[in-house]
Amino acid sequence: MKNYFFRIILSLVCIQILFSTTAFSENFPSALISEKTHRFEAIVEGDQVTHDFIIKNIGTAPLKIVKIESG
């Protein structure tokens, strides 16, 4: 009976080690955004306004921006 429990615990430890090493060995992008929204002051119709959002990739893989919405 003790041998059975030892094998179960050993198996669980091995599985945990396997999952933890594969998760950290892969590369993932991670975006750091200083501000997520911006509200413009009142503007005259027809004027063009712009605002720069700074997005920094703090991950180890390339960061792809696939969708941007305005509203």
Distance bins in CASP14 RR format, pairs under 12 A and 6 or more apart:
PFRMAT RR
TARGET T0000
AUTHOR 0000-0000-0000
RMODE 2
METHOD distances of the structure
MODEL  1
1 7 0 0 0 0 0 1 0 0 0 0 0
1 8 0 0 0 0 0 1 0 0 0 0 0
2 8 0 0 0 0 0 1 0 0 0 0 0
2 9 0 0 0 0 0 1 0 0 0 0 0
3 9 0 0 0 0 0 1 0 0 0 0 0
3 10 0 0 0 0 0 1 0 0 0 0 0
4 10 0 0 0 0 0 1 0 0 0 0 0
4 11 0 0 0 0 0 1 0 0 0 0 0
5 11 0 0 0 0 0 1 0 0 0 0 0
5 12 0 0 0 0 0 1 0 0 0 0 0
6 12 0 0 0 0 0 1 0 0 0 0 0
6 13 0 0 0 0 0 1 0 0 0 0 0
7 13 0 0 0 0 0 1 0 0 0 0 0
7 14 0 0 0 0 0 1 0 0 0 0 0
8 14 0 0 0 0 0 1 0 0 0 0 0
8 15 0 0 0 0 0 1 0 0 0 0 0
9 15 0 0 0 0 0 1 0 0 0 0 0
9 16 0 0 0 0 0 1 0 0 0 0 0
10 16 0 0 0 0 0 1 0 0 0 0 0
10 17 0 0 0 0 0 1 0 0 0 0 0
11 17 0 0 0 0 0 1 0 0 0 0 0
11 18 0 0 0 0 0 1 0 0 0 0 0
12 18 0 0 0 0 0 1 0 0 0 0 0
12 19 0 0 0 0 0 1 0 0 0 0 0
13 19 0 0 0 0 0 1 0 0 0 0 0
13 20 0 0 0 0 0 1 0 0 0 0 0
14 20 0 0 0 0 0 1 0 0 0 0 0
14 21 0 0 0 0 0 1 0 0 0 0 0
15 21 0 0 0 0 0 1 0 0 0 0 0
15 22 0 0 0 0 0 1 0 0 0 0 0
16 22 0 0 0 0 0 1 0 0 0 0 0
16 23 0 0 0 0 0 1 0 0 0 0 0
17 23 0 0 0 0 0 1 0 0 0 0 0
17 24 0 0 0 0 0 1 0 0 0 0 0
18 24 0 0 0 0 0 1 0 0 0 0 0
18 25 0 0 0 0 0 1 0 0 0 0 0
19 25 0 0 0 0 0 1 0 0 0 0 0
19 26 0 0 0 0 0 1 0 0 0 0 0
20 26 0 0 0 0 0 1 0 0 0 0 0
24 60 0 0 0 0 0 1 0 0 0 0 0
25 60 0 0 0 0 0 1 0 0 0 0 0
26 59 0 0 0 0 0 1 0 0 0 0 0
26 60 0 0 0 0 1 0 0 0 0 0 0
26 61 0 0 0 0 1 0 0 0 0 0 0
27 57 0 0 0 0 0 1 0 0 0 0 0
27 59 1 0 0 1 0 0 0 0 0 0 0
27 60 1 0 1 0 0 0 0 0 0 0 0
27 61 1 1 0 0 0 0 0 0 0 0 0
27 62 0 0 0 0 1 0 0 0 0 0 0
27 63 0 0 0 0 0 1 0 0 0 0 0
28 57 0 0 0 0 0 1 0 0 0 0 0
28 58 0 0 0 0 0 1 0 0 0 0 0
28 59 1 0 0 1 0 0 0 0 0 0 0
28 60 1 0 0 1 0 0 0 0 0 0 0
28 61 1 0 1 0 0 0 0 0 0 0 0
28 62 0 0 0 0 0 1 0 0 0 0 0
28 63 0 0 0 0 1 0 0 0 0 0 0
29 55 0 0 0 0 0 1 0 0 0 0 0
29 56 0 0 0 0 0 1 0 0 0 0 0
29 57 1 0 1 0 0 0 0 0 0 0 0
29 58 0 0 0 0 1 0 0 0 0 0 0
29 59 1 0 1 0 0 0 0 0 0 0 0
29 60 1 0 0 1 0 0 0 0 0 0 0
29 61 1 0 1 0 0 0 0 0 0 0 0
29 62 1 0 0 1 0 0 0 0 0 0 0
29 63 1 1 0 0 0 0 0 0 0 0 0
29 64 1 0 0 1 0 0 0 0 0 0 0
29 65 0 0 0 0 1 0 0 0 0 0 0
29 66 0 0 0 0 0 1 0 0 0 0 0
30 55 0 0 0 0 0 1 0 0 0 0 0
30 56 0 0 0 0 1 0 0 0 0 0 0
30 57 1 0 0 1 0 0 0 0 0 0 0
30 58 1 0 1 0 0 0 0 0 0 0 0
30 59 1 0 1 0 0 0 0 0 0 0 0
30 60 0 0 0 0 1 0 0 0 0 0 0
30 61 0 0 0 0 1 0 0 0 0 0 0
30 62 0 0 0 0 0 1 0 0 0 0 0
30 63 1 0 0 1 0 0 0 0 0 0 0
31 53 0 0 0 0 0 1 0 0 0 0 0
31 54 0 0 0 0 0 1 0 0 0 0 0
31 55 1 0 1 0 0 0 0 0 0 0 0
31 56 1 0 0 1 0 0 0 0 0 0 0
31 57 1 0 0 1 0 0 0 0 0 0 0
31 58 1 0 0 1 0 0 0 0 0 0 0
31 59 0 0 0 0 1 0 0 0 0 0 0
31 61 0 0 0 0 0 1 0 0 0 0 0
31 62 0 0 0 0 0 1 0 0 0 0 0
31 63 1 0 1 0 0 0 0 0 0 0 0
31 64 0 0 0 0 0 1 0 0 0 0 0
31 65 0 0 0 0 1 0 0 0 0 0 0
31 66 0 0 0 0 0 1 0 0 0 0 0
32 53 0 0 0 0 0 1 0 0 0 0 0
32 54 0 0 0 0 1 0 0 0 0 0 0
32 55 1 0 0 1 0 0 0 0 0 0 0
32 56 1 0 1 0 0 0 0 0 0 0 0
32 57 1 0 0 1 0 0 0 0 0 0 0
32 58 1 0 1 0 0 0 0 0 0 0 0
32 59 0 0 0 0 1 0 0 0 0 0 0
32 63 0 0 0 0 1 0 0 0 0 0 0
33 52 0 0 0 0 0 1 0 0 0 0 0
33 53 1 0 0 1 0 0 0 0 0 0 0
33 54 1 0 0 1 0 0 0 0 0 0 0
33 55 1 0 1 0 0 0 0 0 0 0 0
33 56 1 0 0 1 0 0 0 0 0 0 0
33 57 0 0 0 0 0 1 0 0 0 0 0
33 58 0 0 0 0 0 1 0 0 0 0 0
33 63 0 0 0 0 0 1 0 0 0 0 0
33 65 0 0 0 0 0 1 0 0 0 0 0
33 68 0 0 0 0 0 1 0 0 0 0 0
34 52 0 0 0 0 0 1 0 0 0 0 0
34 53 1 0 0 1 0 0 0 0 0 0 0
34 54 1 0 1 0 0 0 0 0 0 0 0
34 55 0 0 0 0 1 0 0 0 0 0 0
34 56 0 0 0 0 1 0 0 0 0 0 0
35 51 0 0 0 0 1 0 0 0 0 0 0
35 52 0 0 0 0 0 1 0 0 0 0 0
35 53 1 0 0 1 0 0 0 0 0 0 0
35 54 0 0 0 0 1 0 0 0 0 0 0
35 55 0 0 0 0 0 1 0 0 0 0 0
36 53 0 0 0 0 1 0 0 0 0 0 0
36 54 0 0 0 0 0 1 0 0 0 0 0
36 55 0 0 0 0 0 1 0 0 0 0 0
36 68 0 0 0 0 0 1 0 0 0 0 0
36 69 0 0 0 0 0 1 0 0 0 0 0
37 51 0 0 0 0 1 0 0 0 0 0 0
37 53 0 0 0 0 1 0 0 0 0 0 0
37 69 0 0 0 0 0 1 0 0 0 0 0
37 70 0 0 0 0 0 1 0 0 0 0 0
37 71 0 0 0 0 1 0 0 0 0 0 0
38 49 0 0 0 0 1 0 0 0 0 0 0
38 50 0 0 0 0 0 1 0 0 0 0 0
38 51 1 0 1 0 0 0 0 0 0 0 0
38 52 0 0 0 0 1 0 0 0 0 0 0
38 53 1 0 0 1 0 0 0 0 0 0 0
38 54 0 0 0 0 0 1 0 0 0 0 0
38 70 0 0 0 0 0 1 0 0 0 0 0
38 71 0 0 0 0 0 1 0 0 0 0 0
39 49 0 0 0 0 0 1 0 0 0 0 0
39 51 0 0 0 0 1 0 0 0 0 0 0
39 70 0 0 0 0 0 1 0 0 0 0 0
39 71 0 0 0 0 0 1 0 0 0 0 0
40 47 0 0 0 0 1 0 0 0 0 0 0
40 48 0 0 0 0 0 1 0 0 0 0 0
40 49 1 0 1 0 0 0 0 0 0 0 0
40 50 0 0 0 0 1 0 0 0 0 0 0
40 51 1 0 0 1 0 0 0 0 0 0 0
40 70 0 0 0 0 0 1 0 0 0 0 0
40 71 0 0 0 0 0 1 0 0 0 0 0
41 47 0 0 0 0 0 1 0 0 0 0 0
41 49 0 0 0 0 1 0 0 0 0 0 0
41 51 0 0 0 0 0 1 0 0 0 0 0
42 49 0 0 0 0 0 1 0 0 0 0 0
43 49 1 0 1 0 0 0 0 0 0 0 0
43 50 0 0 0 0 0 1 0 0 0 0 0
43 51 0 0 0 0 0 1 0 0 0 0 0
49 70 0 0 0 0 0 1 0 0 0 0 0
50 70 0 0 0 0 0 1 0 0 0 0 0
51 70 0 0 0 0 0 1 0 0 0 0 0
53 65 0 0 0 0 0 1 0 0 0 0 0
53 68 0 0 0 0 1 0 0 0 0 0 0
53 70 0 0 0 0 0 1 0 0 0 0 0
55 63 1 0 0 1 0 0 0 0 0 0 0
55 64 0 0 0 0 0 1 0 0 0 0 0
55 65 1 0 0 1 0 0 0 0 0 0 0
55 68 0 0 0 0 0 1 0 0 0 0 0
56 63 0 0 0 0 1 0 0 0 0 0 0
57 63 1 1 0 0 0 0 0 0 0 0 0
57 64 0 0 0 0 1 0 0 0 0 0 0
57 65 0 0 0 0 1 0 0 0 0 0 0
END
